[in-house]
Amino acid sequence: MKIALDATTLEWQQKARHFAEQELIPHELYAEMHEGRLPEGVAKHHKQMAIELGFSAMDVPQSLGGLGLRQVDQVAVWEQLGRVTNALCWCFSEPMQWMFEACSEGQVQKYVLPLMRGKRKECYAITESESGSDVVIDTTAEACEGGYRINGVKWFVTSFNLADFLILQAQISSGPHAGSDALFFVDRDTPGIEVVRTPLFSHTFDHHHPELKFSDVFVPAENRIGAEGEGMRFTHSWFRRERLMIAARDCGASARLIEEGLAFAKEREVSGEKLIDKQMIQAMLADSVTELWAARLITYEAAEAQDRGENLKSQHARCSIAKLHASETASRIADRVQQIFGGRGYMRENCAERFSREIRVDRIWEGASEVQRLVIARALIKRGLEGM
Ligand SMILES: Cc1cc2nc3c(=O)[nH]c(=O)nc-3n(C[C@H](O)[C@H](O)[C@H](O)COP(=O)(O)OP(=O)(O)OC[C@H]3O[C@@H](n4cnc5c(N)ncnc54)[C@H](O)[C@@H]3O)c2cc1C
């Protein structure tokens, strides 16, 4: 099942495939049995390799020492990395284009470029107990001498345990922009940041998602990203990229699931017949291939639309369509493949079992499926089918 990709994209695809298959996948079971954690030397090696392969520099402009890859090349990489369970592919940090639009020169040097070099690690603190699908932020940033005081509680701050700074969204509480949002770089060791609790989640990842309390956390004015009131603009730009790359990872996961399910069905005999000869099993695989084919076409076309420079509103809707379709497809495929494996599919050592738990959140984070449907419906209502 090949999409016509040019030689450069195929080269990136092969690099990422090799890294996923040779370096990451062999460590999945160890991670699953050890709360997601790998031996330090192995984790370090993965990070170093990913950086050397250029994965951390994909979205960084060439003028700043990055690779400035097209979105289609980046999708090809993230699709292959999506074949891996236990978030082992999150072994590197990646600056994103929106950061170069939003950040000052000083911020780029202090926070953004060190991500590419593996010297720093970020995490995002947007969601709150009352703010998820509706991004209505209650955490406040009160102007004070030299900067702001942050107060509030953030939920689900992925990778906080591994990060050394946060990108935090807060509501400006006074002045001409009172009530609007802004993003801030917040160093993790700033006094006033407290881990309220670290809940357990369905997946087995080394990246925790704690709830954090901010009490009078001082952030210098130079750590505000862009102007007061620009928080949501940058958050939307970041959503577009994340949604597209989630879709890419779901395509990779789906492909691996189909391949593993097929291999098992060809081997396994039930009632004197290979499982693959049973038509109900064939139907499950046929539906999976058909849905994956559509997901890949939607995802690659959304990436190419960005590379063609299509208008932002159209890109926004396309990224939602890609994420919605690919994440729902991957969930269905994981479920079918688990079923094909029978009892073996319920064992944690089976990648279908792990994917079933891990992929589930792709229908929730970065905007749940219902929210993606709202984005798509609004675009349709405003601009009609042709205008989308
Ligand atoms: C493992 C994990 C990691 C995360 N990491 C981060 C992170 O690093 N940083 C961060 O800021 N956030 C993070 N999140 C938060 C995530 O983005 C939110 O969970 C997500 O946006 C949904 O918000 P919510 O959980 O508040 O659901 P709610 O907003 O409470 O929604 C509940 C349900 O209602 C549905 N719904 C909402 N509106 C409508 C509607 N109009 N019509 C029909 N249904 C609707 C939703 O789709 C959802 O199914 C993470 C979440 C998880 C689970």
The ligand as a Gaussian input file, in Angstrom:
#p B3LYP/6-31G(d) Opt

LIG

0 1
 C       -2.895000      11.365000      29.014000
 C       -3.228000      12.820000      28.792000
 C       -2.216000      13.727000      28.577000
 C       -2.503000      15.075000      28.397000
 N       -1.469000      15.978000      28.241000
 C       -1.738000      17.287000      28.266000
 C       -0.665000      18.249000      28.301000
 O        0.524000      17.903000      28.241000
 N       -0.981000      19.558000      28.417000
 C       -2.263000      19.993000      28.464000
 O       -2.472000      21.202000      28.570000
 N       -3.303000      19.124000      28.409000
 C       -3.064000      17.780000      28.311000
 N       -4.107000      16.877000      28.288000
 C       -5.479000      17.362000      28.332000
 C       -6.280000      17.086000      27.079000
 O       -5.891000      17.933000      26.039000
 C       -7.766000      17.210000      27.460000
 O       -8.070000      16.080000      28.246000
 C       -8.674000      17.299000      26.261000
 O       -8.525000      18.510000      25.600000
 C      -10.152000      17.121000      26.656000
 O      -10.473000      17.981000      27.695000
 P      -11.200000      17.422000      29.019000
 O      -10.459000      16.226000      29.474000
 O      -11.345000      18.538000      29.972000
 O      -12.617000      16.937000      28.538000
 P      -13.974000      17.794000      28.595000
 O      -13.745000      19.123000      27.970000
 O      -14.499000      17.738000      29.973000
 O      -14.905000      16.939000      27.666000
 C      -15.514000      15.727000      28.099000
 C      -16.154000      15.074000      26.905000
 O      -17.167000      15.919000      26.380000
 C      -16.997000      16.061000      24.994000
 N      -17.483000      17.363000      24.523000
 C      -16.950000      18.573000      24.797000
 N      -17.649000      19.534000      24.133000
 C      -18.634000      18.897000      23.462000
 C      -19.683000      19.330000      22.590000
 N      -19.816000      20.625000      22.281000
 N      -20.513000      18.395000      22.086000
 C      -20.348000      17.095000      22.382000
 N      -19.373000      16.629000      23.189000
 C      -18.528000      17.512000      23.707000
 C      -15.497000      15.928000      24.791000
 O      -15.210000      15.589000      23.465000
 C      -15.166000      14.819000      25.756000
 O      -15.416000      13.585000      25.157000
 C       -3.846000      15.509000      28.413000
 C       -4.873000      14.585000      28.606000
 C       -4.579000      13.253000      28.807000
 C       -5.685000      12.268000      29.040000

